[in-house]
Amino acid sequence: MSKNPIHIIGGGLAGSEAAWQAAEAGVPVILHEMRPVRGTDAHKTDGLAELVCSNSFRSDDAENNAVGLLHAEMRLAGSLIMSAGDANQVPAGGALAVDRDGFSDAVTKKLEAHPLITIEREEVPGLPPAEWDQTIIATGPLTAPSLAQSIAEATGADALAFFDAIAPIIHFDTIDMDTCWFQSRYDKVGPGGTGKDYINCPMDKDQYLAFVQALVDGQKTEFKQWEGTPYFDGCLPIEIMAERGVETLRYGPMKPMGLTNAHNPTVKAYAVVQLRQDNALGTLYNMVGFQTKLKHAEQVRVFRTIPGLENADFARLGGLHRNTYINSPTLLDGSLQLKSRPGLRFAGQITGCEGYVESAAIGLLAGRFAAAERLGHTPSLPPLTTAFGALLNHITGGHIVSDDEPGKRSFQPMNVNFGLFPPVEAVKIEGKRLRGKDKTVAKRHAITSRALQDCREWLGVPAQTAEAAE
Ligand SMILES: Cc1cc2nc3c(=O)[nH]c(=O)nc-3n(C[C@H](O)[C@H](O)[C@H](O)COP(=O)(O)OP(=O)(O)OC[C@H]3O[C@@H](n4cnc5c(N)ncnc54)[C@H](O)[C@@H]3O)c2cc1C
C-alpha cells in the first residue's frame, strides 16, 4: 500500500468529515486549514467544523424528512460530524441542534488525536502542486480569494463568488395540473425538448395586478453583508423588476406570448408564470426568472396565490447570499473528481450542495472515494435511491443544464430533498390507492425505507448495527 497522504484543503464541515473517512480507511491525511492564520467574513474561531450561522442540523426524522434520512445514512457510514453532533446535542424538538463550541471542539480533538491525520494551519494559495496526487478541495462558500481565482482559471469560469439570487423549486406532484398545462412558448421544440417542456400557470388581469402589488409590498430580507459583490449576470430579483413598473414582469419572465391555455383555449392569459423541469427525474420544477429576496414565509404566501400553485410544496425557497461554487455537473465526474485533472476532488458547499449536513455528506463521500483510489480500488458510488446517491447525483449529473438562459448559471445549490430521489410506485394500503396527505406520507416512508436498506447494502453494514445507528 502506498503511504502517500491525501491532502485536504479546508477543515470545515466537508474537509473534517473527508479527513476522518480517509484516515479511518487506513490512508494518511494532511488537512490544511487556513484559520487562524487567515480568517473569513463569517468564521469566528480557529476550531475545525465551525458552524458559521445557525446551530441546527435540521430535522432528525429519518422516516419523514430527507435531511433526517441523510443523518441516518451518515451515522451508518461512521460519520465524525454526526457522532460529534449527537454527543453535543441541545434540545430542539424534532431537529438535531448542537452546542456549537462543544461540537467544533469534539471534531477538532478527534482529528488531532487520529494517528493518520496531520493538521497544518496554513492557507493554500492556489491549486495543489503536482506531487499532491490525491487532493480534496473543501474550502466552502468563503474560499480564500487567491485559491478561488486559481479554481476559476482552471475551470474556465469568469467568477466563482457572487451574489447568488436563487429561484424557488417546487415538487411536481403538488402542482395543480387541472389549472396549469404543459407547453413551450410557440411550441418550440429546441435541443432535447418536446415542445411541452414548461408548466404554465395562467393569470387574469386582476390576479396579475394583485400579484405585482404583493411582490412590491412583501417583506424583503435585509442584505448588508458583502455589499459590493456583483449580482451574477444581472439576474435581478423579481420584486426589483416589479418595483420598476407594473408592466415590467408582463414583458419579462411573466409574458403570456406564444401560449394557449389547454384547459381554456379561447381565453388568453394576461400573464403566465412558467415552471421548468429542474432534475432529470422530472420530480422538481423551478420558477423561471423568479429569483427573489422576499422573506421565506412571504414567498410561500405570495407564490401560493399563483393559480395552480395554491398547494405548492417548495423543495427550496429563493434567496440571496454570497456563495462560491463550481459548475459541478459539467466539471466533475461521478466520484467528484475534476475531469480535467484526475486525483483532484471537490467536496462540500463548493460543489453546489447547500447546508451543513449536505456539505459534510459530500465530504464523507469524497474522503471515501479518494481513500479507495489510494488503496488501489475503484470508488464504489452510493445507489441513486439513497440520500447520499440522490445528493451526489444532483451535483454530478442529475440536474438539467438550461440552454435557454444564456449567461445565467443554471446549476444552483440545493439542500437534500425528496424530489432528488427516483419516485416510488403508487403506494396502496389494503389494496386501496391513497390520496392527499396519506399518499404523501406513504410515499415518503417508501422512499426512506428503500434508501436505508440500499445504503446498508452499499456500506456492507449488517442490519443489527444499522438499527442501532438509526
Ligand atoms: C454566512 C453563511 C451562513 C450560513 N448559514 C448556514 C446555516 O445556518 N445552516 C446551514 O445548514 N448552512 C449554512 N450555510 C451554508 C453551508 O452549510 C456552510 O457554509 C458550511 O459551513 C459549508 O461547509 P464546507 O465544509 O463546504 O465549508 P466551510 O465549513 O466554510 O469550510 C471551509 C474551510 O476552508 C477554509 N479555507 C478556505 N479557503 C482556504 C484556503 N485557501 N486554504 C486553507 N483553508 C481554506 C475555511 O477557513 C473553512 O474552515 C451558510 C453559509 C454562509 C456563507
PDBQT file of the ligand as one rigid body, heavy atoms in Angstrom, charges set to zero:
ROOT
HETATM    1  C1  LIG A 501     -22.741  33.301   6.050  1.00  0.00    +0.000 C 
HETATM    2  C2  LIG A 501     -23.198  31.892   5.853  1.00  0.00    +0.000 A 
HETATM    3  C3  LIG A 501     -24.163  31.361   6.698  1.00  0.00    +0.000 A 
HETATM    4  C4  LIG A 501     -24.582  30.039   6.534  1.00  0.00    +0.000 A 
HETATM    5  N1  LIG A 501     -25.517  29.552   7.391  1.00  0.00    +0.000 NA
HETATM    6  C5  LIG A 501     -25.890  28.256   7.299  1.00  0.00    +0.000 A 
HETATM    7  C6  LIG A 501     -26.829  27.712   8.242  1.00  0.00    +0.000 A 
HETATM    8  O1  LIG A 501     -27.286  28.393   9.139  1.00  0.00    +0.000 OA
HETATM    9  N2  LIG A 501     -27.176  26.403   8.109  1.00  0.00    +0.000 N 
HETATM   10  C7  LIG A 501     -26.673  25.611   7.131  1.00  0.00    +0.000 A 
HETATM   11  O2  LIG A 501     -27.023  24.416   7.083  1.00  0.00    +0.000 OA
HETATM   12  N3  LIG A 501     -25.813  26.109   6.210  1.00  0.00    +0.000 NA
HETATM   13  C8  LIG A 501     -25.403  27.407   6.267  1.00  0.00    +0.000 A 
HETATM   14  N4  LIG A 501     -24.511  27.931   5.354  1.00  0.00    +0.000 N 
HETATM   15  C9  LIG A 501     -24.120  27.115   4.196  1.00  0.00    +0.000 C 
HETATM   16  C10 LIG A 501     -23.080  25.986   4.442  1.00  0.00    +0.000 C 
HETATM   17  O3  LIG A 501     -23.723  24.918   5.024  1.00  0.00    +0.000 OA
HETATM   18  C11 LIG A 501     -21.927  26.348   5.303  1.00  0.00    +0.000 C 
HETATM   19  O4  LIG A 501     -21.214  27.361   4.687  1.00  0.00    +0.000 OA
HETATM   20  C12 LIG A 501     -20.996  25.132   5.550  1.00  0.00    +0.000 C 
HETATM   21  O5  LIG A 501     -20.060  25.505   6.525  1.00  0.00    +0.000 OA
HETATM   22  C13 LIG A 501     -20.289  24.650   4.314  1.00  0.00    +0.000 C 
HETATM   23  O6  LIG A 501     -19.381  23.624   4.640  1.00  0.00    +0.000 OA
HETATM   24  P1  LIG A 501     -17.994  23.500   3.864  1.00  0.00    +0.000 P 
HETATM   25  O7  LIG A 501     -17.196  22.459   4.553  1.00  0.00    +0.000 OA
HETATM   26  O8  LIG A 501     -18.239  23.356   2.425  1.00  0.00    +0.000 OA
HETATM   27  O9  LIG A 501     -17.303  24.927   4.080  1.00  0.00    +0.000 OA
HETATM   28  P2  LIG A 501     -16.754  25.636   5.492  1.00  0.00    +0.000 P 
HETATM   29  O10 LIG A 501     -17.441  24.959   6.603  1.00  0.00    +0.000 OA
HETATM   30  O11 LIG A 501     -16.889  27.048   5.255  1.00  0.00    +0.000 OA
HETATM   31  O12 LIG A 501     -15.262  25.153   5.489  1.00  0.00    +0.000 OA
HETATM   32  C14 LIG A 501     -14.311  25.648   4.583  1.00  0.00    +0.000 C 
HETATM   33  C15 LIG A 501     -12.993  25.790   5.324  1.00  0.00    +0.000 C 
HETATM   34  O13 LIG A 501     -11.973  26.076   4.375  1.00  0.00    +0.000 OA
HETATM   35  C16 LIG A 501     -11.096  27.041   4.916  1.00  0.00    +0.000 C 
HETATM   36  N5  LIG A 501     -10.415  27.673   3.773  1.00  0.00    +0.000 N 
HETATM   37  C17 LIG A 501     -10.952  28.489   2.825  1.00  0.00    +0.000 A 
HETATM   38  N6  LIG A 501     -10.022  28.782   1.897  1.00  0.00    +0.000 NA
HETATM   39  C18 LIG A 501      -8.877  28.146   2.265  1.00  0.00    +0.000 A 
HETATM   40  C19 LIG A 501      -7.563  28.053   1.698  1.00  0.00    +0.000 A 
HETATM   41  N7  LIG A 501      -7.245  28.680   0.563  1.00  0.00    +0.000 N 
HETATM   42  N8  LIG A 501      -6.626  27.326   2.353  1.00  0.00    +0.000 NA
HETATM   43  C20 LIG A 501      -6.922  26.656   3.515  1.00  0.00    +0.000 A 
HETATM   44  N9  LIG A 501      -8.134  26.707   4.095  1.00  0.00    +0.000 NA
HETATM   45  C21 LIG A 501      -9.111  27.433   3.459  1.00  0.00    +0.000 A 
HETATM   46  C22 LIG A 501     -12.006  27.945   5.736  1.00  0.00    +0.000 C 
HETATM   47  O14 LIG A 501     -11.302  28.642   6.731  1.00  0.00    +0.000 OA
HETATM   48  C23 LIG A 501     -13.003  26.944   6.312  1.00  0.00    +0.000 C 
HETATM   49  O15 LIG A 501     -12.601  26.446   7.568  1.00  0.00    +0.000 OA
HETATM   50  C24 LIG A 501     -24.058  29.246   5.483  1.00  0.00    +0.000 A 
HETATM   51  C25 LIG A 501     -23.102  29.784   4.620  1.00  0.00    +0.000 A 
HETATM   52  C26 LIG A 501     -22.669  31.101   4.802  1.00  0.00    +0.000 A 
HETATM   53  C27 LIG A 501     -21.637  31.651   3.874  1.00  0.00    +0.000 C 
ENDROOT
TORSDOF 0
